[in-house]
């Protein structure tokens, strides 16, 4: 099985959750690390492990980011990482898979299923210290899922008039991953 490493500079996890019953707030994590066992000819035996630095959450609003890092939400002082480790792959199309595994947020682990699309691979340059040390083979993936934040102990909220809430319960997650084939 070919082993791949996520390239943190080109891998990110984005999320969105409803805010004040009228719109979505989006944010992302850029410090994503992990590895992938993947052969496009035999994707059923693939595996993935990924770690996100929860302290790196970014929504563009420093006060909101601080609140999301606090014990009200991610509690990053006690739970600095968000992790995913796959346990099952189901092929649902030529380049589409359902990847099920253990998602851990705030120290709580639950099963989660990602809809994953393999975007292909390409030999590319690899620049280090101003020199092309390539070629390197890169592969791209797009993954999406929706979770209920309460399942992970992320339950802070406040009510609005007429029964509304400040933060929606569903969190939509999109992951853009670029992996580099280890030589």
Order of alpha helices (4+ residues) and beta strands (2+ residues): beta-beta-beta-beta-beta-alpha-beta-beta-beta-beta-beta-beta-beta
